[in-house]
Amino acid sequence: MDRSQCNKAIRCTVEQCANHCDHAEYCALDAITVGTHETSPTVDQCTDCKSFTRKCC
């Protein structure tokens, strides 16, 4: 993946993600999947980026 190409439609501040843009607060993916770990989510903390991949090393 080319993390130098930022997708300016997807803002992201999770630097521990392998998809995080190298030089800005954006995602490098073309699209992401957002999901939830709750049965009935009520606040933003109930949602998750299902496209998250932990950055290695």
HTML snippet that shows the backbone in 3Dmol.js (N, CA, C, O; Angstrom):
<script src="https://3Dmol.org/build/3Dmol-min.js"></script>
<div id="view" style="width:600px;height:400px;position:relative"></div>
<script>
const pdb = `
ATOM      1  N   MET A   1       0.834  -1.182   0.000  1.00  0.00           N
ATOM      2  CA  MET A   1       0.000   0.000   0.000  1.00  0.00           C
ATOM      3  C   MET A   1       0.877   1.243   0.000  1.00  0.00           C
ATOM      4  O   MET A   1       1.908   1.300   0.670  1.00  0.00           O
ATOM      5  N   ASP A   2       0.454   2.205  -0.746  1.00  0.00           N
ATOM      6  CA  ASP A   2       1.163   3.482  -0.818  1.00  0.00           C
ATOM      7  C   ASP A   2       0.556   4.436   0.202  1.00  0.00           C
ATOM      8  O   ASP A   2      -0.468   5.064  -0.065  1.00  0.00           O
ATOM      9  N   ARG A   3       1.183   4.546   1.369  1.00  0.00           N
ATOM     10  CA  ARG A   3       0.652   5.409   2.424  1.00  0.00           C
ATOM     11  C   ARG A   3       0.984   6.872   2.198  1.00  0.00           C
ATOM     12  O   ARG A   3       0.633   7.717   3.021  1.00  0.00           O
ATOM     13  N   SER A   4       1.656   7.187   1.095  1.00  0.00           N
ATOM     14  CA  SER A   4       1.931   8.594   0.792  1.00  0.00           C
ATOM     15  C   SER A   4       0.744   9.232   0.066  1.00  0.00           C
ATOM     16  O   SER A   4       0.670  10.457  -0.035  1.00  0.00           O
ATOM     17  N   GLN A   5      -0.179   8.418  -0.436  1.00  0.00           N
ATOM     18  CA  GLN A   5      -1.375   8.909  -1.124  1.00  0.00           C
ATOM     19  C   GLN A   5      -2.529   9.003  -0.130  1.00  0.00           C
ATOM     20  O   GLN A   5      -3.124   7.983   0.218  1.00  0.00           O
ATOM     21  N   CYS A   6      -2.848  10.188   0.324  1.00  0.00           N
ATOM     22  CA  CYS A   6      -3.904  10.405   1.313  1.00  0.00           C
ATOM     23  C   CYS A   6      -5.265  10.522   0.643  1.00  0.00           C
ATOM     24  O   CYS A   6      -5.405  11.161  -0.400  1.00  0.00           O
ATOM     25  N   ASN A   7      -6.258   9.900   1.253  1.00  0.00           N
ATOM     26  CA  ASN A   7      -7.634  10.057   0.800  1.00  0.00           C
ATOM     27  C   ASN A   7      -8.243  11.173   1.638  1.00  0.00           C
ATOM     28  O   ASN A   7      -8.590  10.954   2.798  1.00  0.00           O
ATOM     29  N   LYS A   8      -8.376  12.345   1.076  1.00  0.00           N
ATOM     30  CA  LYS A   8      -8.839  13.507   1.829  1.00  0.00           C
ATOM     31  C   LYS A   8     -10.318  13.437   2.179  1.00  0.00           C
ATOM     32  O   LYS A   8     -10.837  14.332   2.846  1.00  0.00           O
ATOM     33  N   ALA A   9     -11.004  12.387   1.741  1.00  0.00           N
ATOM     34  CA  ALA A   9     -12.401  12.184   2.131  1.00  0.00           C
ATOM     35  C   ALA A   9     -12.500  11.398   3.434  1.00  0.00           C
ATOM     36  O   ALA A   9     -13.575  11.310   4.026  1.00  0.00           O
ATOM     37  N   ILE A  10     -11.362  10.815   3.892  1.00  0.00           N
ATOM     38  CA  ILE A  10     -11.370  10.004   5.114  1.00  0.00           C
ATOM     39  C   ILE A  10     -10.324  10.550   6.081  1.00  0.00           C
ATOM     40  O   ILE A  10      -9.141  10.223   5.979  1.00  0.00           O
ATOM     41  N   ARG A  11     -10.768  11.382   7.018  1.00  0.00           N
ATOM     42  CA  ARG A  11      -9.860  11.901   8.039  1.00  0.00           C
ATOM     43  C   ARG A  11      -9.584  10.809   9.063  1.00  0.00           C
ATOM     44  O   ARG A  11     -10.485  10.044   9.409  1.00  0.00           O
ATOM     45  N   CYS A  12      -8.354  10.728   9.550  1.00  0.00           N
ATOM     46  CA  CYS A  12      -7.983   9.709  10.523  1.00  0.00           C
ATOM     47  C   CYS A  12      -6.829  10.210  11.377  1.00  0.00           C
ATOM     48  O   CYS A  12      -5.883  10.806  10.863  1.00  0.00           O
ATOM     49  N   THR A  13      -6.907   9.970  12.676  1.00  0.00           N
ATOM     50  CA  THR A  13      -5.840  10.368  13.592  1.00  0.00           C
ATOM     51  C   THR A  13      -5.183   9.159  14.255  1.00  0.00           C
ATOM     52  O   THR A  13      -4.394   9.328  15.184  1.00  0.00           O
ATOM     53  N   VAL A  14      -5.487   7.952  13.804  1.00  0.00           N
ATOM     54  CA  VAL A  14      -4.970   6.729  14.421  1.00  0.00           C
ATOM     55  C   VAL A  14      -3.644   6.355  13.761  1.00  0.00           C
ATOM     56  O   VAL A  14      -3.614   5.615  12.777  1.00  0.00           O
ATOM     57  N   GLU A  15      -2.565   6.869  14.309  1.00  0.00           N
ATOM     58  CA  GLU A  15      -1.239   6.640  13.731  1.00  0.00           C
ATOM     59  C   GLU A  15      -0.771   5.197  13.867  1.00  0.00           C
ATOM     60  O   GLU A  15       0.169   4.790  13.184  1.00  0.00           O
ATOM     61  N   GLN A  16      -1.407   4.420  14.733  1.00  0.00           N
ATOM     62  CA  GLN A  16      -1.036   3.015  14.917  1.00  0.00           C
ATOM     63  C   GLN A  16      -1.627   2.113  13.832  1.00  0.00           C
ATOM     64  O   GLN A  16      -1.338   0.917  13.806  1.00  0.00           O
ATOM     65  N   CYS A  17      -2.437   2.659  12.949  1.00  0.00           N
ATOM     66  CA  CYS A  17      -3.053   1.891  11.870  1.00  0.00           C
ATOM     67  C   CYS A  17      -2.117   1.840  10.663  1.00  0.00           C
ATOM     68  O   CYS A  17      -1.516   2.845  10.285  1.00  0.00           O
ATOM     69  N   ALA A  18      -2.005   0.662  10.072  1.00  0.00           N
ATOM     70  CA  ALA A  18      -1.158   0.484   8.889  1.00  0.00           C
ATOM     71  C   ALA A  18      -1.681   1.268   7.691  1.00  0.00           C
ATOM     72  O   ALA A  18      -0.937   1.501   6.739  1.00  0.00           O
ATOM     73  N   ASN A  19      -2.947   1.679   7.721  1.00  0.00           N
ATOM     74  CA  ASN A  19      -3.554   2.422   6.619  1.00  0.00           C
ATOM     75  C   ASN A  19      -3.473   3.935   6.789  1.00  0.00           C
ATOM     76  O   ASN A  19      -3.928   4.683   5.924  1.00  0.00           O
ATOM     77  N   HIS A  20      -2.901   4.383   7.889  1.00  0.00           N
ATOM     78  CA  HIS A  20      -2.793   5.818   8.169  1.00  0.00           C
ATOM     79  C   HIS A  20      -1.801   6.461   7.200  1.00  0.00           C
ATOM     80  O   HIS A  20      -0.715   5.929   6.967  1.00  0.00           O
ATOM     81  N   CYS A  21      -2.174   7.584   6.650  1.00  0.00           N
ATOM     82  CA  CYS A  21      -1.311   8.315   5.716  1.00  0.00           C
ATOM     83  C   CYS A  21      -0.023   8.747   6.440  1.00  0.00           C
ATOM     84  O   CYS A  21      -0.066   9.179   7.592  1.00  0.00           O
ATOM     85  N   ASP A  22       1.082   8.626   5.770  1.00  0.00           N
ATOM     86  CA  ASP A  22       2.382   8.897   6.394  1.00  0.00           C
ATOM     87  C   ASP A  22       2.561  10.326   6.884  1.00  0.00           C
ATOM     88  O   ASP A  22       3.180  10.539   7.926  1.00  0.00           O
ATOM     89  N   HIS A  23       2.045  11.294   6.173  1.00  0.00           N
ATOM     90  CA  HIS A  23       2.388  12.684   6.469  1.00  0.00           C
ATOM     91  C   HIS A  23       1.198  13.597   6.789  1.00  0.00           C
ATOM     92  O   HIS A  23       1.350  14.818   6.841  1.00  0.00           O
ATOM     93  N   ALA A  24       0.019  13.011   7.002  1.00  0.00           N
ATOM     94  CA  ALA A  24      -1.145  13.833   7.314  1.00  0.00           C
ATOM     95  C   ALA A  24      -2.195  13.005   8.042  1.00  0.00           C
ATOM     96  O   ALA A  24      -2.101  11.778   8.090  1.00  0.00           O
ATOM     97  N   GLU A  25      -3.186  13.668   8.602  1.00  0.00           N
ATOM     98  CA  GLU A  25      -4.223  12.979   9.365  1.00  0.00           C
ATOM     99  C   GLU A  25      -5.352  12.492   8.460  1.00  0.00           C
ATOM    100  O   GLU A  25      -6.497  12.926   8.582  1.00  0.00           O
ATOM    101  N   TYR A  26      -5.006  11.581   7.550  1.00  0.00           N
ATOM    102  CA  TYR A  26      -5.965  10.976   6.629  1.00  0.00           C
ATOM    103  C   TYR A  26      -5.681   9.491   6.515  1.00  0.00           C
ATOM    104  O   TYR A  26      -4.626   9.010   6.929  1.00  0.00           O
ATOM    105  N   CYS A  27      -6.636   8.774   5.948  1.00  0.00           N
ATOM    106  CA  CYS A  27      -6.473   7.358   5.640  1.00  0.00           C
ATOM    107  C   CYS A  27      -5.956   7.237   4.209  1.00  0.00           C
ATOM    108  O   CYS A  27      -6.263   8.070   3.356  1.00  0.00           O
ATOM    109  N   ALA A  28      -5.173   6.199   3.959  1.00  0.00           N
ATOM    110  CA  ALA A  28      -4.640   5.984   2.613  1.00  0.00           C
ATOM    111  C   ALA A  28      -5.517   5.042   1.792  1.00  0.00           C
ATOM    112  O   ALA A  28      -5.246   4.828   0.610  1.00  0.00           O
ATOM    113  N   LEU A  29      -6.559   4.477   2.392  1.00  0.00           N
ATOM    114  CA  LEU A  29      -7.445   3.571   1.663  1.00  0.00           C
ATOM    115  C   LEU A  29      -8.412   4.342   0.772  1.00  0.00           C
ATOM    116  O   LEU A  29      -8.679   5.520   1.012  1.00  0.00           O
ATOM    117  N   ASP A  30      -8.936   3.677  -0.256  1.00  0.00           N
ATOM    118  CA  ASP A  30      -9.962   4.278  -1.115  1.00  0.00           C
ATOM    119  C   ASP A  30     -11.299   4.363  -0.393  1.00  0.00           C
ATOM    120  O   ASP A  30     -12.077   5.290  -0.614  1.00  0.00           O
ATOM    121  N   ALA A  31     -11.560   3.379   0.478  1.00  0.00           N
ATOM    122  CA  ALA A  31     -12.811   3.325   1.239  1.00  0.00           C
ATOM    123  C   ALA A  31     -12.550   2.545   2.513  1.00  0.00           C
ATOM    124  O   ALA A  31     -11.620   1.740   2.571  1.00  0.00           O
ATOM    125  N   ILE A  32     -13.368   2.778   3.538  1.00  0.00           N
ATOM    126  CA  ILE A  32     -13.268   2.037   4.789  1.00  0.00           C
ATOM    127  C   ILE A  32     -14.625   1.428   5.120  1.00  0.00           C
ATOM    128  O   ILE A  32     -15.648   1.790   4.539  1.00  0.00           O
ATOM    129  N   THR A  33     -14.608   0.497   6.068  1.00  0.00           N
ATOM    130  CA  THR A  33     -15.837  -0.079   6.581  1.00  0.00           C
ATOM    131  C   THR A  33     -15.976   0.340   8.036  1.00  0.00           C
ATOM    132  O   THR A  33     -15.059   0.148   8.834  1.00  0.00           O
ATOM    133  N   VAL A  34     -17.120   0.911   8.379  1.00  0.00           N
ATOM    134  CA  VAL A  34     -17.403   1.307   9.756  1.00  0.00           C
ATOM    135  C   VAL A  34     -18.459   0.359  10.297  1.00  0.00           C
ATOM    136  O   VAL A  34     -19.457   0.074   9.635  1.00  0.00           O
ATOM    137  N   GLY A  35     -18.224  -0.126  11.513  1.00  0.00           N
ATOM    138  CA  GLY A  35     -19.174  -1.046  12.139  1.00  0.00           C
ATOM    139  C   GLY A  35     -19.347  -0.693  13.596  1.00  0.00           C
ATOM    140  O   GLY A  35     -18.918   0.370  14.043  1.00  0.00           O
ATOM    141  N   THR A  36     -19.984  -1.595  14.344  1.00  0.00           N
ATOM    142  CA  THR A  36     -20.218  -1.377  15.759  1.00  0.00           C
ATOM    143  C   THR A  36     -19.992  -2.663  16.529  1.00  0.00           C
ATOM    144  O   THR A  36     -20.129  -3.759  15.985  1.00  0.00           O
ATOM    145  N   HIS A  37     -19.645  -2.523  17.798  1.00  0.00           N
ATOM    146  CA  HIS A  37     -19.493  -3.668  18.682  1.00  0.00           C
ATOM    147  C   HIS A  37     -20.661  -3.735  19.669  1.00  0.00           C
ATOM    148  O   HIS A  37     -20.648  -4.549  20.593  1.00  0.00           O
ATOM    149  N   GLU A  38     -21.651  -2.899  19.477  1.00  0.00           N
ATOM    150  CA  GLU A  38     -22.824  -2.824  20.348  1.00  0.00           C
ATOM    151  C   GLU A  38     -24.071  -3.304  19.613  1.00  0.00           C
ATOM    152  O   GLU A  38     -24.153  -3.214  18.388  1.00  0.00           O
ATOM    153  N   THR A  39     -25.026  -3.807  20.362  1.00  0.00           N
ATOM    154  CA  THR A  39     -26.298  -4.222  19.775  1.00  0.00           C
ATOM    155  C   THR A  39     -27.109  -3.022  19.317  1.00  0.00           C
ATOM    156  O   THR A  39     -27.741  -3.037  18.261  1.00  0.00           O
ATOM    157  N   SER A  40     -27.074  -1.980  20.142  1.00  0.00           N
ATOM    158  CA  SER A  40     -27.834  -0.767  19.835  1.00  0.00           C
ATOM    159  C   SER A  40     -26.960   0.446  20.144  1.00  0.00           C
ATOM    160  O   SER A  40     -27.071   1.020  21.227  1.00  0.00           O
ATOM    161  N   PRO A  41     -26.098   0.844  19.219  1.00  0.00           N
ATOM    162  CA  PRO A  41     -25.175   1.946  19.491  1.00  0.00           C
ATOM    163  C   PRO A  41     -25.900   3.271  19.732  1.00  0.00           C
ATOM    164  O   PRO A  41     -26.881   3.600  19.064  1.00  0.00           O
ATOM    165  N   THR A  42     -25.382   4.018  20.709  1.00  0.00           N
ATOM    166  CA  THR A  42     -26.010   5.295  21.051  1.00  0.00           C
ATOM    167  C   THR A  42     -25.037   6.471  21.033  1.00  0.00           C
ATOM    168  O   THR A  42     -25.462   7.625  20.983  1.00  0.00           O
ATOM    169  N   VAL A  43     -23.730   6.186  21.072  1.00  0.00           N
ATOM    170  CA  VAL A  43     -22.721   7.253  21.047  1.00  0.00           C
ATOM    171  C   VAL A  43     -21.594   6.856  20.100  1.00  0.00           C
ATOM    172  O   VAL A  43     -21.470   5.688  19.731  1.00  0.00           O
ATOM    173  N   ASP A  44     -20.782   7.821  19.710  1.00  0.00           N
ATOM    174  CA  ASP A  44     -19.741   7.541  18.727  1.00  0.00           C
ATOM    175  C   ASP A  44     -18.707   6.522  19.215  1.00  0.00           C
ATOM    176  O   ASP A  44     -18.077   5.852  18.397  1.00  0.00           O
ATOM    177  N   GLN A  45     -18.524   6.394  20.522  1.00  0.00           N
ATOM    178  CA  GLN A  45     -17.583   5.410  21.054  1.00  0.00           C
ATOM    179  C   GLN A  45     -18.024   3.972  20.781  1.00  0.00           C
ATOM    180  O   GLN A  45     -17.231   3.044  20.941  1.00  0.00           O
ATOM    181  N   CYS A  46     -19.262   3.781  20.376  1.00  0.00           N
ATOM    182  CA  CYS A  46     -19.781   2.441  20.060  1.00  0.00           C
ATOM    183  C   CYS A  46     -19.418   2.007  18.641  1.00  0.00           C
ATOM    184  O   CYS A  46     -19.677   0.862  18.271  1.00  0.00           O
ATOM    185  N   THR A  47     -18.832   2.885  17.848  1.00  0.00           N
ATOM    186  CA  THR A  47     -18.521   2.552  16.460  1.00  0.00           C
ATOM    187  C   THR A  47     -17.034   2.240  16.304  1.00  0.00           C
ATOM    188  O   THR A  47     -16.203   2.710  17.081  1.00  0.00           O
ATOM    189  N   ASP A  48     -16.715   1.442  15.288  1.00  0.00           N
ATOM    190  CA  ASP A  48     -15.350   1.001  15.052  1.00  0.00           C
ATOM    191  C   ASP A  48     -15.013   1.097  13.573  1.00  0.00           C
ATOM    192  O   ASP A  48     -15.881   0.931  12.716  1.00  0.00           O
ATOM    193  N   CYS A  49     -13.753   1.365  13.281  1.00  0.00           N
ATOM    194  CA  CYS A  49     -13.264   1.276  11.905  1.00  0.00           C
ATOM    195  C   CYS A  49     -12.881  -0.184  11.675  1.00  0.00           C
ATOM    196  O   CYS A  49     -11.870  -0.655  12.195  1.00  0.00           O
ATOM    197  N   LYS A  50     -13.674  -0.882  10.911  1.00  0.00           N
ATOM    198  CA  LYS A  50     -13.429  -2.301  10.638  1.00  0.00           C
ATOM    199  C   LYS A  50     -12.291  -2.484   9.637  1.00  0.00           C
ATOM    200  O   LYS A  50     -11.876  -3.614   9.378  1.00  0.00           O
ATOM    201  N   SER A  51     -11.783  -1.398   9.074  1.00  0.00           N
ATOM    202  CA  SER A  51     -10.658  -1.461   8.147  1.00  0.00           C
ATOM    203  C   SER A  51      -9.321  -1.308   8.870  1.00  0.00           C
ATOM    204  O   SER A  51      -8.265  -1.349   8.238  1.00  0.00           O
ATOM    205  N   PHE A  52      -9.364  -1.134  10.184  1.00  0.00           N
ATOM    206  CA  PHE A  52      -8.142  -0.961  10.970  1.00  0.00           C
ATOM    207  C   PHE A  52      -7.254  -2.197  10.877  1.00  0.00           C
ATOM    208  O   PHE A  52      -7.711  -3.328  11.043  1.00  0.00           O
ATOM    209  N   THR A  53      -5.983  -1.954  10.609  1.00  0.00           N
ATOM    210  CA  THR A  53      -4.960  -2.987  10.638  1.00  0.00           C
ATOM    211  C   THR A  53      -3.801  -2.427  11.443  1.00  0.00           C
ATOM    212  O   THR A  53      -3.306  -1.341  11.143  1.00  0.00           O
ATOM    213  N   ARG A  54      -3.365  -3.156  12.462  1.00  0.00           N
ATOM    214  CA  ARG A  54      -2.285  -2.656  13.314  1.00  0.00           C
ATOM    215  C   ARG A  54      -0.980  -2.517  12.533  1.00  0.00           C
ATOM    216  O   ARG A  54      -0.571  -3.423  11.806  1.00  0.00           O
ATOM    217  N   LYS A  55      -0.343  -1.371  12.700  1.00  0.00           N
ATOM    218  CA  LYS A  55       0.933  -1.101  12.040  1.00  0.00           C
ATOM    219  C   LYS A  55       2.010  -1.966  12.678  1.00  0.00           C
ATOM    220  O   LYS A  55       2.139  -2.009  13.901  1.00  0.00           O
ATOM    221  N   CYS A  56       2.746  -2.624  11.880  1.00  0.00           N
ATOM    222  CA  CYS A  56       3.806  -3.489  12.370  1.00  0.00           C
ATOM    223  C   CYS A  56       5.093  -2.711  12.580  1.00  0.00           C
ATOM    224  O   CYS A  56       5.447  -1.848  11.777  1.00  0.00           O
ATOM    225  N   CYS A  57       5.755  -3.007  13.613  1.00  0.00           N
ATOM    226  CA  CYS A  57       7.105  -2.528  13.928  1.00  0.00           C
ATOM    227  C   CYS A  57       7.145  -1.045  13.880  1.00  0.00           C
ATOM    228  O   CYS A  57       8.195  -0.447  14.117  1.00  0.00           O
TER     229      CYS A  57
END
`;
const viewer = $3Dmol.createViewer("view");
viewer.addModel(pdb, "pdb");
viewer.setStyle({}, {cartoon: {color: "spectrum"}});
viewer.zoomTo();
viewer.render();
</script>
